């Protein structure tokens, strides 16, 4: 909020170049926030898909979490006025691949009552299939 007051002051003072720099900074901050949200929701989807594949079962709670997180990714990624997405499919896939290790660590605490370490659980699932499924859910 403080940045908006600063922007107003710069514009009123006629410091257009400084105001434009601040607008760029605000734009980057907004985009970073959206990317962080997509990453976090990606972890949630991946976590439940890892557990579902490893345990060969699902629960209504997991399915609800998957659905809600997918909707949030879709909503956060959408640029309202530009009618396009912040992340293109290849960038989104890269974000999911980055989030996978965090999701796997979390899943190792939850799947099979925490019996397996992340590396062991990782050998029980197909990473590519899980990321592909996540991408399919996001774009379907």
Rosetta silent file (secondary structure, phi, psi, omega in degrees, C-alpha in Angstrom):
SEQUENCE: XXXXXXXXXXXXXXXXXXXXXXXXXXXXXXXXXXXXXXXXXXXXXXXXXXXXXXXXXXXXXXXXXXXXXXXXXXXXXXXXXXXXXXXXXXXXXXXXXXXXXXXXXXXXXXXXXXXXXXXXXXXXXXXXXXXXXXXXXXXX
SCORE:     score description
SCORE:     0.000 S_00000001
   1 L     0.000  -38.838  179.057    0.000    0.000    0.000 S_00000001
   2 H   -57.203  -36.818 -179.743    2.879    2.300    0.820 S_00000001
   3 H   -64.880  -32.886  178.827    4.129    1.921   -2.754 S_00000001
   4 H   -67.384  -39.155  176.340    0.828    3.258   -4.112 S_00000001
   5 H   -65.377  -39.826  177.659    1.175    6.422   -2.039 S_00000001
   6 H   -63.448  -41.921  178.466    4.732    6.780   -3.272 S_00000001
   7 H   -60.791  -45.626  178.541    3.530    6.320   -6.864 S_00000001
   8 H   -58.525  -46.587  179.996    0.890    9.012   -6.383 S_00000001
   9 H   -61.817  -42.301  179.406    3.469   11.416   -4.953 S_00000001
  10 H   -62.802  -42.862 -179.895    5.877   10.759   -7.828 S_00000001
  11 H   -65.938  -44.163  179.300    3.158   11.375  -10.408 S_00000001
  12 H   -63.558  -30.590  179.488    1.958   14.557   -8.713 S_00000001
  13 L   -84.107   -4.162  178.756    5.542   15.804   -8.589 S_00000001
  14 L    79.908   16.919  179.464    5.947   15.087  -12.305 S_00000001
  15 L   -90.548   69.775 -173.541    8.643   12.417  -11.798 S_00000001
  16 H   -62.003  -44.384 -178.932    7.308   10.175  -14.553 S_00000001
  17 H   -60.684  -43.639  177.848   10.494    8.125  -15.028 S_00000001
  18 H   -65.685  -38.002  178.567   10.660    7.310  -11.305 S_00000001
  19 H   -64.006  -41.605  178.914    6.942    6.500  -11.307 S_00000001
  20 H   -64.570  -38.512  176.355    7.408    4.102  -14.232 S_00000001
  21 H   -62.256  -41.395  178.576   10.245    2.351  -12.398 S_00000001
  22 H   -66.118  -38.257  176.608    7.986    1.914   -9.377 S_00000001
  23 H   -61.500  -42.454  177.005    5.204    0.553  -11.599 S_00000001
  24 H   -59.966  -43.372  179.538    7.664   -2.027  -12.984 S_00000001
  25 H   -63.182  -43.490  178.752    8.639   -3.003   -9.439 S_00000001
  26 H   -63.969  -38.456  178.149    4.983   -3.357   -8.421 S_00000001
  27 H   -62.940  -44.393  178.367    4.304   -5.456  -11.508 S_00000001
  28 H   -63.816  -41.378  178.831    7.189   -7.802  -10.659 S_00000001
  29 H   -61.903  -42.228  179.738    6.018   -8.081   -7.043 S_00000001
  30 H   -64.468  -44.567  179.983    2.520   -8.990   -8.206 S_00000001
  31 H   -64.817  -42.867  178.151    3.807  -11.594  -10.661 S_00000001
  32 H   -58.710  -40.592  178.495    6.121  -13.109   -8.021 S_00000001
  33 H   -62.054  -43.710  179.374    3.163  -13.411   -5.661 S_00000001
  34 H   -64.484  -42.084  179.364    1.139  -15.230   -8.310 S_00000001
  35 H   -64.383  -38.949  177.277    4.024  -17.588   -9.134 S_00000001
  36 H   -64.546  -38.765  177.326    4.482  -18.409   -5.444 S_00000001
  37 H   -65.114  -44.100  179.137    0.781  -19.210   -5.130 S_00000001
  38 H   -60.786  -43.254  177.861    0.897  -21.476   -8.180 S_00000001
  39 H   -58.822  -47.572 -178.157    3.951  -23.244   -6.727 S_00000001
  40 H   -63.927  -44.877  178.037    2.185  -23.764   -3.369 S_00000001
  41 H   -67.821  -31.715  175.042   -1.019  -25.065   -4.922 S_00000001
  42 H   -60.831  -41.432  177.613    1.100  -27.283   -7.173 S_00000001
  43 H   -58.654  -42.332 -178.724    2.611  -28.898   -4.080 S_00000001
  44 H   -62.746  -46.998  179.543   -0.885  -29.691   -2.798 S_00000001
  45 H   -61.732  -50.838 -177.681   -1.964  -31.352   -6.057 S_00000001
  46 H   -60.384  -42.097  179.123    1.277  -33.301   -6.405 S_00000001
  47 H   -53.776  -49.624 -177.143    1.197  -34.403   -2.767 S_00000001
  48 H   -73.070  -34.453  176.734   -2.216  -36.022   -3.156 S_00000001
  49 H   -69.090  -34.767  175.788   -1.455  -37.536   -6.550 S_00000001
  50 H   -64.083  -48.228 -179.992    1.747  -39.059   -5.138 S_00000001
  51 H   -61.783  -42.494 -178.908   -0.167  -40.547   -2.202 S_00000001
  52 H   -62.431  -43.794 -179.023   -2.934  -41.781   -4.495 S_00000001
  53 H   -70.416  -41.957 -177.389   -0.491  -43.492   -6.850 S_00000001
  54 H   -67.169  -46.437 -176.127    1.689  -44.952   -4.083 S_00000001
  55 H   -86.478   -7.523 -179.639   -1.144  -46.260   -1.928 S_00000001
  56 L    54.267   42.395  176.962   -3.306  -47.203   -4.919 S_00000001
  57 L  -159.396  171.684  176.408   -6.317  -45.607   -3.277 S_00000001
  58 L  -146.219  168.242  174.653   -7.889  -42.224   -2.768 S_00000001
  59 L  -129.842  161.565  177.035  -10.173  -40.461   -0.337 S_00000001
  60 H   -61.519  -35.885  179.093  -12.865  -37.854   -0.849 S_00000001
  61 H   -62.858  -44.866  178.673  -10.676  -35.444    1.088 S_00000001
  62 H   -62.352  -46.678 -178.319   -7.727  -35.969   -1.273 S_00000001
  63 H   -62.531  -38.453  177.546   -9.934  -35.597   -4.345 S_00000001
  64 H   -65.904  -42.244  177.598  -11.442  -32.399   -2.938 S_00000001
  65 H   -62.520  -41.822  178.204   -7.977  -30.999   -2.213 S_00000001
  66 H   -60.987  -50.287 -178.917   -6.838  -31.863   -5.734 S_00000001
  67 H   -60.418  -46.005 -179.114   -9.890  -30.214   -7.297 S_00000001
  68 H   -64.729  -42.524 -179.498   -9.626  -27.088   -5.152 S_00000001
  69 H   -66.984  -38.753  177.189   -5.889  -26.677   -5.765 S_00000001
  70 H   -61.520  -45.537  179.179   -6.332  -27.157   -9.529 S_00000001
  71 H   -60.966  -40.222  179.385   -9.008  -24.456   -9.571 S_00000001
  72 H   -66.773  -38.404  176.227   -6.741  -22.111   -7.634 S_00000001
  73 H   -62.375  -47.663 -179.663   -3.862  -22.730  -10.051 S_00000001
  74 H   -60.098  -44.625 -177.868   -6.147  -22.016  -13.007 S_00000001
  75 H   -66.788  -44.695 -177.881   -7.541  -18.889  -11.357 S_00000001
  76 H   -68.994  -35.494 -176.546   -4.169  -17.542  -10.232 S_00000001
  77 H   -74.901  -19.450 -174.870   -2.492  -18.211  -13.567 S_00000001
  78 E   -79.568  127.643  172.860   -5.155  -16.354  -15.571 S_00000001
  79 E   -90.187  114.028 -171.859   -4.433  -12.763  -16.564 S_00000001
  80 L   -58.395  -58.706 -173.155   -7.846  -11.167  -16.506 S_00000001
  81 L   -77.748  -33.767 -177.118   -7.526   -8.310  -18.979 S_00000001
  82 L   -79.643  -11.983 -179.908   -4.896   -9.816  -21.265 S_00000001
  83 L    57.152   36.214  175.837   -6.903  -13.036  -21.695 S_00000001
  84 E  -142.152 -176.980 -177.953   -3.748  -15.130  -21.359 S_00000001
  85 E  -106.181  153.421  174.127   -1.818  -16.890  -18.599 S_00000001
  86 L   -65.297  -44.947 -179.772    1.115  -15.737  -16.511 S_00000001
  87 L  -108.407  129.221  173.059    2.817  -19.086  -17.086 S_00000001
  88 L   -76.186  162.691 -176.442    2.830  -20.817  -20.433 S_00000001
  89 H   -50.891  -42.977 -179.106    2.488  -24.642  -20.334 S_00000001
  90 H   -65.132  -37.794  178.514    6.262  -25.272  -20.439 S_00000001
  91 H   -70.200  -37.922  178.109    6.826  -22.788  -17.581 S_00000001
  92 H   -65.694  -41.430  177.628    3.997  -24.310  -15.577 S_00000001
  93 H   -62.043  -41.682  178.062    5.454  -27.786  -16.071 S_00000001
  94 H   -62.485  -39.245  177.331    8.837  -26.509  -14.898 S_00000001
  95 H   -63.115  -42.634  178.827    7.183  -25.015  -11.800 S_00000001
  96 H   -65.333  -38.927  177.693    5.521  -28.366  -11.042 S_00000001
  97 H   -64.415  -37.110  175.711    8.830  -30.170  -11.465 S_00000001
  98 H   -66.203  -37.119 -177.927   10.383  -27.738   -8.984 S_00000001
  99 H   -76.680  -18.897 -173.264    7.504  -28.322   -6.551 S_00000001
 100 H   -57.379  -45.036 -176.575    7.689  -32.115   -6.868 S_00000001
 101 H   -64.322  -36.698  176.313   10.483  -32.680   -4.334 S_00000001
 102 H   -65.754  -42.571  178.712    8.621  -30.667   -1.685 S_00000001
 103 H   -63.743  -40.581  179.981    5.444  -32.610   -2.406 S_00000001
 104 H   -63.917  -42.825  177.966    7.331  -35.920   -2.234 S_00000001
 105 H   -61.487  -44.127  179.057    8.843  -35.035    1.150 S_00000001
 106 H   -65.183  -42.779  179.866    5.413  -34.097    2.482 S_00000001
 107 H   -61.778  -34.348 -179.868    3.840  -37.227    0.998 S_00000001
 108 H   -65.413  -24.352  176.955    6.471  -39.384    2.717 S_00000001
 109 H   -79.780  -24.946 -173.935    5.177  -38.100    6.056 S_00000001
 110 H  -103.988  -40.664 -176.829    1.572  -38.898    5.187 S_00000001
 111 H   -70.470  143.969  177.902    1.524  -41.949    2.900 S_00000001
 112 H    50.848   35.983  179.298    1.687  -45.358    4.546 S_00000001
 113 H    55.370   34.101  176.452    1.579  -43.561    7.931 S_00000001
 114 H    74.789   18.827 -174.455    5.027  -42.058    7.324 S_00000001
 115 L   -69.208  -27.801 -174.204    6.695  -45.450    7.002 S_00000001
 116 L  -113.997  146.205  172.189    8.915  -44.526    4.019 S_00000001
 117 L   -72.710  162.949 -177.934   11.515  -41.836    3.428 S_00000001
 118 H   -56.583  -42.378 -179.126   10.989  -39.513    0.463 S_00000001
 119 H   -63.014  -40.669  179.611   13.561  -41.380   -1.654 S_00000001
 120 H   -66.286  -44.762  179.599   11.859  -44.720   -0.973 S_00000001
 121 H   -64.047  -37.476  179.496    8.416  -43.326   -1.742 S_00000001
 122 H   -59.762  -30.842  178.624    9.790  -41.723   -4.889 S_00000001
 123 H   -75.580  -15.635 -178.783   10.743  -45.168   -6.204 S_00000001
 124 H   -88.254  -11.813 -175.303    7.136  -46.344   -5.782 S_00000001
 125 L  -124.599  164.588  179.344    5.650  -43.693   -8.059 S_00000001
 126 L  -105.132  101.501 -176.737    6.079  -42.419  -11.585 S_00000001
 127 H   -55.185  -48.544 -177.507    7.069  -38.733  -11.359 S_00000001
 128 H   -59.604  -43.480 -179.430    6.457  -38.043  -15.052 S_00000001
 129 H   -63.516  -38.246 -179.474    2.972  -39.592  -14.934 S_00000001
 130 H   -68.932  -43.804  178.326    2.069  -37.521  -11.870 S_00000001
 131 H   -67.015  -40.215  177.274    3.266  -34.259  -13.421 S_00000001
 132 H   -61.872  -41.862  178.757    1.548  -35.132  -16.709 S_00000001
 133 H   -63.529  -40.886  178.301   -1.694  -35.833  -14.858 S_00000001
 134 H   -61.357  -45.164  178.194   -1.412  -32.516  -13.042 S_00000001
 135 H   -61.150  -42.823  178.560   -0.925  -30.698  -16.337 S_00000001
 136 H   -60.886  -42.668  179.572   -3.925  -32.531  -17.834 S_00000001
 137 H   -64.057  -40.455 -178.654   -6.090  -31.543  -14.862 S_00000001
 138 H   -66.441  -39.856 -174.684   -5.032  -27.897  -15.132 S_00000001
 139 H   -97.431    9.622  178.385   -5.710  -27.678  -18.874 S_00000001
 140 L   -98.082    0.000    0.000   -8.907  -29.758  -18.976 S_00000001
